[in-house]
């Protein structure tokens, strides 16, 4: 047995694995020229490439420093970052507390020291040291031997073997390094040169670019004196390398991203294999080995007699039609198992053992490590099994984030098996820490806080059925957005796998895969809006637990989907305006959420979508009831189309506020003249009062319908009652509406249940109710293009004002207590009198009005006043007499500082807040106004002005348009009309798909 074979077996036995990728790093040398370079970049690139290679070995020489020391440091850092172990140091060479050991199944990157007989000061327990063999000759033989060994291509269940991929990485180096590179290229081994590391590595690249500069560059890079013999050898080596320069890959540590090394290594290996001398003739059992080329015989001879190991020597083997033109056909070697006997479930079990290395799609290419994807795709494609067995490769590509293969496989009709969906969640979304630690803040933990049952079915439970997993994923989506779930069997049968892959990509935050799945789904506009809303909600959840990085990534992903939807709307509006406008009302079901694009965008505060031109055109159709969007033609339609005119939201809006104004006039007359029973005998007063009550009841019913949506038009909203109520209360004007009703009901209760001679309290409450009603009437101007933004500014500034008051109240109370404690020391009757006489009002009185510039010097100076007394008996006998303040000079000092602070700082602060709000609203005034306009239009599409709505109320309950199969729905929809609408909806679905591919063409 040869030395290299003994070393190979010994290494395999100790590390307990066969490599799927080997990196041999060379370049140790004595440096005579100080050449600092980006070693950290190379260390990161090497480790990332090794992690992406699967079961990887890193070979290096036995030196204590230089390139060998740099490789060892890189591996120690990998140990710390990957497993959380303590770093080895040269001061503690016998450290044994690092876990897992080198032969552990969790350690997929092994460090192998080819030491020969050389012993070093430091031997790490993280690596295996091979003592046999010395010098570069042994290392070169070992590299060649490794390249000729077999590794199971897919798993122990599969039928193909492949040569072990090996790449020689060149850093720094000397003339011996150049000789090693030359010999390796002669043996057709892959060489990757690290540009920027100096010495031999840079000299090789400089010679390949300009051989005439060799003499100058050699002396500068090596810093040594050349004689004729050394220079001639160097020239010979470099000339040999130049003839094989197509087999060399280059990684620039100064410009390339560390993640690019995986791609560069994969391309170089595939290039070397593709250019090897291969057996081109069909296998003939009677042909002798002597008739075959020597290099091919060494590579092709089977361990089982004369049977060739080359994959597919014939054009048809075991029923598989193979063209034989791909690299996989030339390189892969056949085992005794045939593809027909492989169970896909067995094949998948291999990948459930550990998580795949997730590659950044930005630096991925078809030949990026691991080469598993490259060759498995070729095998399946040429054997005609891509559709039948491609779902295994698709599963692997999804979990490894290989977007290029995901895109191609889906384009070839490969279907994702939904039975593997739970495993995909477990390996990409679940977190091991979430199973035991309550303080883990990864995505699984965030989903668990939303709905623990569904999250366990997705990420934790092993016995969940496919149906339970699908229901759990959709249930989480519905719970996040608070929508009622609805089944859509037709949609599921055709796009179920794509929709669930898209939902998985959202939960896993895989941006590129999410885009790929979105393009291949249907109802792209609504699907994109739902995806954006889910991501935004998840971003808010992550931000609430202070996961800012995850939150920002999810927020960025959410904006990407919204931008795609806006781009679709722009393009579709340019090409077909009518259908784009109608599209905004097309209802569809996405993950059990039923809605239309415009309604969903409004319910989830997507201002840009609602303010888009096609959305506004759709609103105009609703506002004018499908008539010309101009006031003069609309008024003329009262004679030509009276039904459309009187049922138009614009007509109902105008009529509603006419009735509202008449109510305000009558309510004002009632409050001014007829609160007391002395005037109640007047008949006109009764008319005024009862009209107010009837109008209030009718309007309150409409507000309840608006809040809960029980009588709205079918399809307007499918959210839960809690979500609708929350959304209703979010609107400022709805809060004002409810406040006016509450005060009016309280006034009625006080007036009739607690009558008095003067009705003072009732009069105050009726007056306050009327004041709020007048504030409500301002909403009529919200629809106006110029006055609308002004009302929005007032509303937003009120939020700033309330925030300011929340801060100011503590300052006012603090200063007021200081004033009171020193002006009226030891005051006893703080809460004794009527609540209007409580001392708390005196405490806040002075500092509050000082905010507006009042001084109150007479009180604050403690001067004697005419209506006060110091006599306790007088104060107790007559409660109308105030206690005189006591002089205290500190009160004036605190008052001066307080007025300086309040008038110069607090007041100017709130003015600055108002200015910022004004600029913000002014900048987005059109967008905000359009959003509020939709609120009004959507409200008046079904609303009937009060109190006329009381007449139609029984009919509306009997013919509820929100109920399936209602009489109103049956009467208004003819069969032929429905068929036309379905055909138009089908066209718009195809229109969306075509437009989506046009604007995001990455295929």
N, C-alpha and C positions, 0 to 999 in steps of 0.2 A: 504494500500500500504506500502511495506517495506521501510526501510530507504535507502537501497542500490538502490532500484528502483527509489525512488524520486530523489536521487542524480544523477542517470544515466539520467533521463529525464531532470533534470535541467541543467546538463552539456551539453547535446545534444542541448537543446534549446538555450543556450547562445553562444556556439561555432558554432552552425548551421551546424552540420555535424555528420555523423555516422562513426566511425573510421574503417579503414581497417587494422589497426595495432595499438596495445597499448603496451607501455613500462612502466612498473611500477618499479621505481628505489627506492630501500630501502638500509638502512645501516647507518642512522644517529645515532651517539653515541658519548659519551664523550671519548676522547682519552687520555690514560695515558702513551702511548708509542709513542714517536716521530717517525713517519714512512713516510718519503716523498716518493711519488710515481708519476708516469707519468700521472697526472690528465689531462693534455692537450690532450694526446693521447685518453683517454677515452671520453673526451668531444667531440672531433672530430668524434670518432667512433659512439657515440650515435646519434649525429645529422645526420651523413651520413646514418646510418641505418634507422632513422626516415624518412628522405627524400626519401629513396628507398622504404619505406613501403606504400607509397601512402598517404592516409588521416590518419595521425598518431597522436596519443595522447601520451604525456609523463606525467605520474603521479609521483608526489613526495610529500614528507611530508612537514610540515610547519616550519621547523627550519630555522633560519637566516643564519647559517653557516654550516660547515661540508659538507656532501654529498648534502644536499638541496641547499646550497649556490653554490656549484659547478655546479649543474644542472641549476640553474637560470642563472649563468654566461655564461654557454654554450649556453643557449637559446638567451640571449642578443647578443652574438657574431653571432649567426645564423641570428638574425634580422638585424644586421649591414651588414653582408656579402650578405644576400639575397635581402634585400630591400633598403639598403643604408641609413637606418635611423640612428638617433643618439642614442648612447648607454645610457640605463638607468644607474643611479648610486644611491647609497644609500643616497647621499647628495641631490639628486633631485627626491624625491619619487613621486611627482605629475606631472612628465613630461607626456604630452599628445600629443606631436607632432610626435609620432611614427606612421607610416602608413605602411601597412594597419592594421586595427584592428584585433582582434583575430578571429572574425567571418567572415573575408573577404575570398572570394573564392580563392584568390591567396595564402593565407597562409595555406599550407597543413600540417604543423606541429604545433600542439597546446600544450601549456604547462598548465597542470591542477594541481592545488595545493589542495591536500586533507588535509585541515587544521583542520577540526573539529571545536571545539570551541576556539582553540588557535589563538590568534591574534599576528602578528609579526610586527616588526618595519617597515618593507618595503613590500609594495604590489605593484607589477608592473602592469601597464595597459596592458602588453603583455600577461598576463596569466589570467585564470579564477580560482577563489578560491572557493572551495566547503566547506561550514561551517558546514555541518551536518556530524555527525559521528566522533568518537574519537578512538584512539588507533589502534594497529595492528589488532585486531579482525575485526574492521569495514573495514580496508583496505583489509584484506584477503577475507572477504565476498564480497566486491566490485569487487575484481579481479576475483573471481569465477563467480559472476553474469555477468560480462563483457564477460567471456569466453562462456557463454551460450546464448548470444544475437546473433541475425542474422544481417548480412550485405549483401546487394545485391552483388552478386558475380562479375558480369561483369558490369552491368549498370542497369538503370531503365527499359531498353528495354529487358533485358534478363530474363531467367526463373529459375535461380538458386540462392540460398542463401547459405551462409556458416557461421560457427561460427566466431565471432570476434577473430582474433589471438591476444594473449597476451603473453608477456614475462616478467618475473620478473628479473630485473637486480640487482645483489648483489654486492655492493661496501662496503669495510670496514665492519662495523656492530659490534654488540655485541651478547650476548646470546639470546636476544629477536629476533634478526635478524635470528639466526640459528633456533629458534623455528618457525619463519615465513616460512623459507624455508622448514622445515620439514612438516608443515601443508600444504603448497602449493603443495608439491610433492605428499602428500596423496590425494589431490584433482586433481591430474594429470594436474597441471599447469606447464608450461615451466619455467625453472630457468636457467639463465645465470650468471655464477660466474666470476667476474673480477679478474683474477689471478694477484697478484702483488700489489693489493690495501691494503693488510694488514688485521689484525684482523680477524673477523669472516670469511671473504671470503677466506683468505689463510688457516685458520684453517680447514675449510671444505675440501679443496683440499688436505691438508697434511694428514688429517684423512683418506680420500679415498685412498691415496697412501700407508700410513703406520699407522694403528690405534695404534700401540704400542707407538708412540711418542706423543700421545694426552696430557698426563700430562705435559710434558716438553713444548710442543708448546703452550698450552693454557695459561700458565703463562707468557710466553715470548711475545705472541701476544697481550694479553689483559692487562697485567701489573696490575692485580688485585689478591686479595687473595680469593681462592676458599674454601668453606666448603663442607661437604659431600653432602648436598642437592643440591647445585648448580652444583657440579661436576657430580652427578648422572643424573640430568636433561640434562646437556650438553651431556653426553654420550648417553642417550636415544635418544635425537634429532639426534645426528650424526649417530647412528645405523640405525634409520629410513631413514635418507638421503642415507646411504650406500645401503640400499635395493632398492632404486629408482635411483641409480646413472646413469642408462641408460638414464634418462630423463633430465640430466644436460648437459648444454653446457659450455665451458670454453673459455674465451677470455683473452689472456695474453698481458697485456699492455706493457711489456718489449720486446716482440718478434713479436707479430702479427701486421700486418698493420691495420690501422683504418678501411679500407674498408672491412675487413674480418668479422666484427661483423654482417653485414647484412646476410652473408652466414651462420654464426654460429647460429644466431637466427632462420633463416628459417629451418635449419636442425633440430634444437631442437624442434620447433613447430610441424613439420611434424612427427618427431619421437613420440612425445606425442600423437598426434591424431591417429597415426597408432596403438598405443598400448592401446587405450581406449577400454573398453568393448562395443561392438557394437551389434546391432540387426542383427542376421545372418539368421533367418528364414524368409521366404516369408511372406508378409503381408496377413493376413486373416481377412476379415471384421468382422467376428463373434467372433474373439478372444477378450478376455477382457483384460483390463489394469492390472487386478490383476495377470494375468499369465505372465506378462512381468517383467523383472528385474527392480527394483526401479530406479537405476541410468539411465537405458536406457529410462524409461518412462519420467523422467524429461527432458531428452535430446530430446526425439522424439515426445512428444505430440504436436500435431498441434494446431494452433490457429483456425483452421476451423474444429471443431468437431473431429471425429475419423480418418480423413485422415492423414496418416503419412507424416511428412516432410522429411523423409529420401529420398535421391535421388535414383530412380530406385529400389524399393523394389521387383519388378518382373524382370525377365530377358528380358522382351520385353514390353516397355511402349511407347505408342503413336508411335509405328512403329520404335522405336529406339532399335537396337539390342545391349544390354549391357551385358558384361560378369560379371560385379559386383565384380571384384576382385581388382580394383584399390582403392586407398585411397579416390579419389574423389567420387566414388560410395558410400562410407560409410559415408562421412562427409557432402557432399553438400546436401542442402534441396531444394525441388521443390516448386516453386511458381505456380500460376494458369496459367501462360503463357507457351505454349509449344514451343519447339525449332523450329518447322516447321513454326510458325507464325512470327518469328523474321526476320525483314528486315536487311540484312547486312549493308545497307546504314545508317539505324538508329543506328545500333551498332557502326559504325565508327564515327558518329557525336559526340559521347561522348568523343572520344579521340582527337577531334579537339579543345576542349576547352582549354586545357593546355598542356604544354610540359612534356614529360616523364622524370623521373630521369634517367640520363645516367650512367649506371653502368660500372665500369672498368672490362673488360672481364677477367683480370688476376685473379680477386678474385670472379668471378661469378661461380655459380653452379646451377643445376636445381631447388634447393630449396631455392635459395637466394631470399630475399624480392624484390618485392612483390610476394606473393604466387599466385597471379592471373595467372601467366604463368604456374605454376606447375599444378594447378587444371583445368584450361581451356584446356590445352593439353590433360590431362587424359580424360576429358569429351568428347572432340572431337574425340579422338582416339577410345574410347570404343563405342561411338554412331555411328561410321562410317561416321561422317561428316567432317573428317579432311580435305579432299580435297575440299569440297564444302565451308566450313566456316573457313578453316584454314588461309585464306588470311588476316582475321582480326587480328588473333594472330600473323601472320608474320609481319604485319604492326607495331603492338605494339613492337614486338621483335626488329625490325629494328630501330625504333626511340629510344628505351631504350638501344640499343647496347647489347642485350642479344644474344650473338653469338652462344651459345649452342642451343637455340631454333631455331634460324635462320638456322643453319646447319641441324638440325633434320627435320624441316618442309620442307626444300628444298629437302632433301633426300626422303621424303614421297610423293613427287610430288606436293606439294602445290605451286600454281602459284601466283606470286605477281600481283595484279590488277593495271595495269598502270594508271587507272583513279585516283588512290590514290597517284601517284607520286608527283604531285604538293604539296599536303598536307605534304608529307614527306620532301620535300625541305623547305617548310615554317617552319616546326617545328624543323629542324635540321641545315639548312644552313642559313636561313634568320636571321636577327638580328633586333630587334625592334628599336634600335638606328639608323640603316641605313635608316629608312623611313623618319626620320626628321633631323638627324645630318649629316653634311658633313664631320665631323672629325672622324667618326667611321671607324675603320680599320679592321673589321672582314672579313670573307670570302665573304659575300655577297657584301661588298663594293669593294673588290678586283675584283670580277666577274663583278661588275657594271662598273668598269673602263675599262674592256676588251670589253664588249658589253652591254650597258645599256638596250636595247630593250629585248634581250634574258633573262637577269637577272630579269627584271620585270615580264616576263611571267612565270618564274620559281618560284619566291619567293614573288611577291607582288600582281599580278593581281588575282582576284577571278573568273573571267569569262573566263580564258584561257581553250581551249579545250585540250583533251588529245593529239591530234596530234600536237597542238601548243607547248605544254610542251615538247614533245619528240623532235620536231624540234629545240626548243630553247636549250635543253641540248646538242644535237649534234652540233648545231651551235656554242655554246660556245667552245666546244672542238676543232672544226675546226678553230675557230678564234684564240684560244690560240696558236695552232701549225701552223697556216697560211697554211692550206690545202684547196683545193677545195673539196666541198662536193659531195658525190655520194651516190645514193640510192642503197640499197641491199635488195630487197624484200624477197629473199629466206632466207637470214640470219635473217631478222626481224621476219619472221613467226615462227621460232623455238626458237630462243634465245633472242628475243627482251626484255623480262622482265629481264632476267639475265644481259644482257649488260647494260641496263639502271640502274639497281640496282648497278652495278659495277661503273658506271659513277657517280651516286649519292654518293657512298661510297668514291670516290676519292675527290669530291668537299667537302664532310663533313669530310674528313680525318679520316675515320673509317678503321683502318688498318686491323683488324681481319675480318670484314665483307667484305672488298674489296678482301681479300684472298679467302674467302669462295665463293664469286661470280666468281672470276677469275677461280677457279678450275672447276666450273660448266659451264663455257662458252666454246667456241671453238676457234681454232687458237690461242692457249695459248701463243705462242711465240710473235706473232705480237701484240696481245692484251696486254700482259705484257709490251712490249716496248712502246706502245702508252700510257699506264697508267703511266709508269715511266716518259715519256717526259712531259705529262700534269702536273704531280706533280712537276717536276723540274721547269717548267715555272711558276707555281703558287708560288713556293718557291722564285723564283727570284722577282716576283711581290711583294710578302710580304716583302722581304728584301729591296726593293726599297722604301717602305713606313716605314721602320725601325721597322717592326714587326718581330724581330729576333726570338722569341720563335716559332711563327707560321711558320716562314721560316725554322727553323731547323727541326721542326716536319715534314713538307712537304718534305724537302730534305731527311730526314731519310726514309720516306715512299717511295720516289722515288728510293732510293738505294735498298730497299727491293724488289721491283719489278724487278729491273735490276739483282739482285742476283738470283732471282727465274728463270729468263730467262737464265742466264748463267748456272745454275744448270740443267735446261732442256736440254740445248745444250750439256753439258758434258755427261749426261746419255744417251741421244739419240745417240750421236756420238759413245759411247762405244757399244751400242747394234745394231745399224744399220747405218753404216757410209754413205752409198750411199744415202739413203733417207734423212738423216740429212743434207747432203750437198745440195741436191735438195730443201729441205725445205726452205733454205735461199732465194730462188727466188720465192717461192709460193706467189702469190698475193691474198689478201683478203681485205675485207672492215670492218673496225672497227669504229663505230660512224661516218659513212660517209667518213672516211679517207681510201683511197685505196692505198695500197703500199705492198711491200714485206719486210720481216724482215731485210734483209741486207741493202736494200736501205733506209729504215726508220732509222735504226741505224746510217748509215752514215750521213744522212741529219740532224740528231739531235745530232751529235757529241758523240755517245756512243762508246768510244774508245775500251772498253773491249769487246764489242760484235763484232765489226768489226775486232779486232785483234784475236778473237777466232779461234781455229784450223779449225773448220768446215767452218767458213767464209773464211779463207785463202784457204782452199781446193776448195771452190766454186770459188774464184778468180782465182786459177790456171786453173780450167776448162775454164773459160772465156779467160784467158790470152793465153792459148795454143789452144783455140778453140776445146775443148773436145778431145785433143790428149795427148799423154804421156807428163807429165810435166818435160821434160828433153831436153836440147838443141840439143843433137846429134840426137835422134829419130825425134825431131821436124824438123830439117834440112833435114833429109832423106825423110820426107813426102812431100817435094816439088815435087817429082816425083810420089809418090804413091797417094797422096791426094792433088793435087795442089790447088783445090778450098778452102779447109780448111786452107792450108798453107797461101795463099795470103789474105784471109779474117780474119786471126787471129789477135787480137790486138797487139801481139808481133811483127808480121811482119809489121803492119802499124806503130807501134811505131818506129821501127828501120828505116824504109823507110822515115818517117816524119823527123827524125833528120838528115838523110843523105841529104835530100833536104834542110833542115834548114842550115846545114853546108855549102853546096854549095852556098846557098844564102849569107851567111856571107862572103865567099871568094869573090864573085862577088860584094857585097856591099862594102867591104873593097877596092877592086880595083877601084870602082867607086868613092868613097870618096877621095881616095888618088890621083887620076889622072884626073877626069872628071867633077868636080863641075862647073868650069868656062866654058863658051861657046867656049873658044878658043880651048878646046880639045873635044868639043861636036861633031865635024865633024867626029870623028873616029867611024866607025861602031861597033867595039867591045865594045866601051863605051856605045852605045845605047843598045846593047844586055844586058850588065850588068845592066843598069839602069831599063830597061823594065822588066827584070826578077825579080828584087827586087819588082817592083810595082805589078806584077801579083802574086808573092808569097804573098805579103802583103795583097792583096785583098782576096785571097783564105783563108789565115790563119785568117783574120779578120772575115770572114763569119763563119768559124768554131767556133771562140770564141763567136760570137753572138748566134749560135745554142747551145753552151754549157751554155751560160748565161740564155737563155729563154727556151731551150728545145723544140723548135718547130719541130725539125726533129729527135729527139731522138727515140730510140726503145720504143715501146709501154710498158707502165707500169713502166718505170724507175723512174719517179717522177710525182706526181700529186699535187705539191705545186703551189701556185699562182705565177704569174710572179714577183711580188714584192719580195716574199720570195726567189725565185730562184736567182734573181739579188743580193739580200742581201747576200745570201750564196756564190754566185760567187765572190763578192767583198771581202768576208772574207778571201779568199785564197790569200796569199802573191804573188804567182806566177802569178795569174790572174791580179793583180794590176800592176805588172811589164809588163805583156803583153799589157795592155791598155795604159800604159805610153809610151811604145815603139811606138805604133800606133799613139798616139797623137803627139809625137815629129816628127815622120816621116811625118804626114799630115801637120803639121805646117811648116816643112822644105820645103816641096813641094810648099806650098802656098807662102812662102817668096821667093823662088827661081824663081817662074814663075810670081808672081804678083808684086813683087818689085825687079826687076833685078838691078844689079849694075856692075861696072867694075871689082870689086874684088870678089864679092859674099861672102864677109866675114861672114855675119850673116848666110846665108844659109849653108856655109861650117861648121860653128860651130854647127848648129842644126842637120845637117846630121851626123856630127861626134858624137854628143851626142846621137842621135838615134841609131847609130851603137854600141856605148858603152852599151846602155841598151839592145840591141839585144844580145851582147855577154854575158851579165848577164843572159838573158833569157835562153841561151844555157846551163847554169849550171843545169837547170831542168832535163836534160837528165840523170844526175847522181842520181836523186832522187830515181830511181827504184833499184839502187844498194844497197845491204844489208849493206855495210860498209860506203860508201860515202853518202848514203841517210841520216842517222842520223846526219852526219856532216853538211849537208845543213840545216837540221831542227834546229840544234844549232845556225847556223849563222842567220837564220830567227828570232829565238826567241831572240837572243842577239840584233838584230837590234831594236826590240821593246823596250828593256831595254835602248838602246842608245838614241832612240828618246825621251823616258821619261826623261832621264838625260839631254838631250839638252834643253828640255822644261823648266827645272829648271835653267840650267846654263845660258840661254839666258838673263834672268832678272838680274842675277849677273853681266854678262859681260857688258850689257848696262849700268847698274848703275855705275860700276867702270869706264867704258869708258867716261861717261859724267863727272865724277869727274876729270879725267885726262884732258879732253878737256877744261872744264870750267876754270881750273887753269893754264894750259899751254898756251892756246890761249883765254884769257879772252875777253868777249864782241865781239865774232866773229859774223859778220853780214851775210855774204853770205852762209847760210847753204844750200839753195836749188836753188841757182841762176844758176849755170852752168848745163852742161849736167848731166843726172842722174848718169852717171858713176863717176862724180866728186862731188857728194853730200857728205857733211861732215859726214853723218851717217856712211859711210864706214870707215872714219878716226876714228870715235868714237869707233867702235867695233874692229878696227884692232889691236890695242896694247893689250887690255886685252884678246882678243881671242887667239892670238899667245903666250901670256904668259902662257896659259894653257899647252903648249908644252915645256915650259922652256926658251923661248926667254926673254931677259932682257930689251932691248931698253933703256939702261942707258943714252945714249947721248940725246935722246929726253926728257926722264923723268927728267934729271938733268937740262934741259933748256939751254944747251950749244949752242953756235953759230955754225951754219952749213954753208957750202960753197954755197949751192943752196937755201938759204932762205934770207929773208929781213924783216926789221921792217918798211920800208918806205911804207906808204899807197899808194902813187902815183905810185910807182914801181909795187906794187901788182895789182893795178887796170889796169895798162897798159899791163902787161904780166901775163897771168893766169897760165903759167907754173912754175912761181916762187912761192914757198911755204912761208908762214908766219913763222918766227922763233918762236920757243917755248919760253915761259917766265919761268924763274927759280922760283921754288916754292918747298921748302923743304918738305911740307906735301905730295906732290905727291909721292916722294920716300917712305915715311912712309906707305901710303896707298898701294902702289905697293908691298912693302915687306909683309904686312899683307895679301894682296890679293893672292900673290903667295904661301904664307904659307897655306892659306885656300884652294886654288884651287888645288895645286899640292899634298898636303898631305891629304886633306879631300875629295874633289870632285872626283879627279881622282881615288883614292883608293876606293871610294864608288862605282864608276861604275865598277871597277875591281871586287869588291865583288859581285855586281849584276850579272856580267858575270859568276863568279864562281858558284853562286847559280843556275843560269839558266843551266849551264853546268851539274851540278850534277843532277838537276831535269830531264833534257832531257836524260842524260845518264842512269838514273834509269828506265825511261820509254821509252828508245830508241826503243826497239823492237815494243812496242805497237804503238808509234807514227809513226814509219816507215811503219808498216802494214796499218795504217790508210791512210797515204799519198800514199801508193802503190795502195790502192783501188781507190783513186782519179784518178790515171793514168789509171788503167785498165778500170774503168767505162767510162772514157773519150774516150779511143781508141777503145771501143767496137763498137761505131757508127761513129767515126771520120774517115775522108778520108784525107790523107796527101795533103797539098797544094803544087803546084797549080793544081794537078790532080783533086781535088774536083770540080773545075770549070766545068769540062767536065760532071760530074755526077749530077751537081746541078739541072738541069731541071727534070731529072728522080726522084731525091729524093723529089722534091716538088710534083710531080704527084703521087708518090707512098709513101706518108708519112706514116711511120709505127706507128706514134702516133695517127692516125685518125682511128676511128672505121670503119671496113669494107673495108680497103684499099686493093688494088689489091695485094700488096706484102704480106699482111697478109693472103689473101685467097689462094695465090699460094703456100705458104710455110707450110700451115697447112692442112693436110688431115683429113678427118672425123674420121677415125679409130685411127689415132695418137692422136687426141684430146680426144677421149674416154679413151684411155689408160692413158693419162695424168690426166684426171679427176679422174679416179680410183686411181691412185697413190696419188693424192692430198687428196682424201678422206681417204686413208690409213694413210697418214701423219697427218691428223687432229686427227684421232683416236689415233695415236701413241703419239702425243703431250698430249692428254687428259690422257692416261694411265700413261705416264711418269710424268706428273704434279702431279697426285695423289700419285705416288710412292715416289716422293722426298718430298712432303709436305703432308704426310699422317697424318691429324689431325682429321679424322672422328671417 
